[in-house]
């Protein structure tokens, strides 16, 4: 098979990024890359054009790195609050997934983040405080604190009965049939 040298105009998965100089089979270049506008053949005129593309790509990547670094610094300081439905025992119905974290980031902090950049080992199934790792850029990672709270408050446990209230409860519970000291039933 003969190889052809091409310069990529757009990112091609499994092949390379924009402005990369790659060697591919001539049929792949002739039938797919060049007609699809994904690549151009290597010529002297195209090399100068590609140098300009590479300069713009480097500037864009540097800008992305700076913006993601600033975003990581601001997200490290923030605690995101998510509400979840829970039962009477405090157990959640469903779970908190990367998609729900991304939605909460958009609504609460006005930060649009792809859910594939939010990495959970497994979905969150419990209320409380959790930490989630964010992969904002190949070189920038940060952690986000999440507080999962219940939409319906847990019922408060009744106070422990005191000795006086136990005596009063015993007096008020005598209804219906009463037993005499001998153990026989008397009608009320």
C-alpha positions in Angstrom: 0.0 0.0 0.0 1.3 3.4 -0.8 1.3 6.1 1.8 0.3 9.7 1.4 1.3 12.6 3.6 -1.6 14.9 4.6 -2.1 17.8 7.0 -5.2 17.6 9.1 -7.6 20.6 9.1 -9.8 19.2 11.8 -9.5 16.8 14.7 -9.8 13.1 13.5 -10.4 10.6 16.2 -7.6 7.9 16.2 -5.5 9.9 13.7 -4.5 13.3 15.0 -5.5 16.8 15.9 -5.8 19.9 13.8 -2.7 21.0 11.9 -0.9 17.6 12.5 1.2 16.2 9.7 0.3 12.5 9.3 1.0 9.7 6.9 -2.0 7.6 5.8 -2.8 5.2 3.0 -3.5 7.0 -0.3 -7.0 5.5 -0.6 -8.0 6.8 2.9 -6.7 10.3 2.1 -8.2 10.3 -1.5 -11.6 8.9 -0.6 -12.3 10.1 2.9 -10.1 12.8 4.4 -9.6 15.2 1.5 -13.2 15.1 0.1 -14.6 15.4 3.7 -12.6 18.6 4.3 -10.7 16.9 7.1 -7.2 17.1 5.5 -5.2 18.7 2.6 -2.2 17.2 0.8 1.2 18.3 1.8 2.5 21.0 -0.6 4.7 24.0 -0.2 1.8 26.5 -0.1 -0.1 24.3 2.4 2.8 24.2 4.7 2.8 28.0 5.2 -1.0 27.9 5.7 -0.5 25.1 8.3 2.1 27.1 10.2 -0.6 29.8 10.7 -3.1 27.1 11.8 -0.5 25.7 14.3 0.1 29.2 15.8 -3.7 29.7 16.2 -4.1 26.2 17.7 -1.3 26.9 20.2 -3.0 30.2 21.2 -6.4 28.6 21.6 -5.0 25.7 23.7 -3.1 28.2 26.0 -6.3 30.2 26.4 -8.3 27.0 27.3 -5.6 25.9 29.8 -5.7 29.3 31.5 -9.5 29.5 31.6 -9.8 25.9 33.0 -7.1 26.6 35.6 -9.0 29.7 36.8 -12.3 27.6 36.8 -10.6 24.9 38.9 -9.4 27.5 41.5 -12.9 28.9 41.8 -14.6 25.4 42.0 -12.2 24.2 44.7 -13.7 26.9 47.1 -17.4 26.2 46.3 -19.8 23.7 47.9 -22.6 22.6 45.5 -25.9 21.7 47.1 -28.1 18.9 45.6 -31.5 18.0 46.8 -32.7 14.4 46.6 -35.9 12.6 47.6 -35.5 10.4 50.6 -37.7 8.0 52.5 -38.6 8.2 56.2 -35.4 6.4 57.2 -33.2 8.9 55.2 -32.4 6.5 52.4 -32.4 8.1 48.9 -34.7 7.2 46.1 -32.4 7.0 43.0 -28.9 8.4 43.0 -26.7 11.4 42.1 -25.0 10.9 38.8 -22.5 13.0 36.8 -25.5 14.4 34.7 -27.3 15.6 37.8 -24.0 17.3 39.1 -23.6 19.0 35.7 -27.2 20.2 35.8 -26.7 21.6 39.3 -23.5 23.4 38.2 -25.4 25.0 35.4 -28.3 26.2 37.5 -26.5 27.2 40.7 -23.1 28.4 39.5 -23.9 29.1 35.8 -21.0 26.9 34.8 -21.6 24.8 31.7 -19.6 21.6 32.1 -19.8 18.3 30.1 -20.9 15.4 32.3 -18.0 13.3 30.9 -15.6 15.6 32.7 -17.2 14.7 36.1 -15.7 11.5 37.5 -17.5 9.5 40.1 -16.3 6.1 41.2 -20.0 5.1 41.5 -23.2 7.1 41.8 -23.9 8.7 45.1 -26.7 6.9 47.0 -26.5 8.7 50.4 -27.1 12.1 51.8 -24.3 14.1 53.3 -21.0 15.6 52.1 -19.1 14.1 49.2 -16.2 15.0 46.9 -16.3 14.7 43.2 -13.2 14.8 40.9 -13.5 17.1 37.8 -11.2 16.6 34.8 -11.5 20.0 33.2 -8.5 19.7 30.9 -5.9 17.0 30.3 -3.5 19.0 32.6 -6.1 20.4 35.0 -8.0 18.4 37.7 -9.8 19.6 40.7 -12.2 18.4 43.4 -15.7 19.7 44.0 -17.5 19.5 47.3 -21.1 18.3 47.1 -23.7 18.5 49.9 -26.6 16.1 49.2 -29.6 17.1 51.3 -33.1 15.6 51.6 -36.1 17.4 50.0 -38.3 16.1 52.8 -36.9 16.6 56.3 -36.4 13.5 58.5 -39.0 13.1 61.1 -37.8 14.1 64.5 -37.5 11.3 67.0 -39.9 11.7 70.0 -38.2 12.7 73.2 -37.3 10.0 75.6 -40.1 9.6 78.2 -39.3 10.8 81.7 -40.3 9.0 84.9 -43.2 11.5 85.5 -44.6 11.1 82.0 -44.3 7.3 82.2 -46.5 7.4 85.4 -49.0 9.6 83.7 -49.1 7.4 80.7 -49.7 4.4 82.9 -52.7 6.1 84.6 -54.3 7.2 81.3 -53.9 3.8 79.6 -56.4 2.0 81.8 -59.3 1.5 79.5 -61.7 -1.3 78.9 -61.4 -4.4 81.1 -59.7 -4.1 84.4 -58.0 -6.8 86.3 -58.3 -7.3 89.9 -55.4 -8.2 92.2 -56.4 -11.9 92.0 -56.0 -11.8 88.2 -59.7 -12.1 87.3 -61.3 -9.7 84.9 -63.8 -7.2 86.0 -66.1 -5.4 83.6 -65.9 -1.6 83.5 
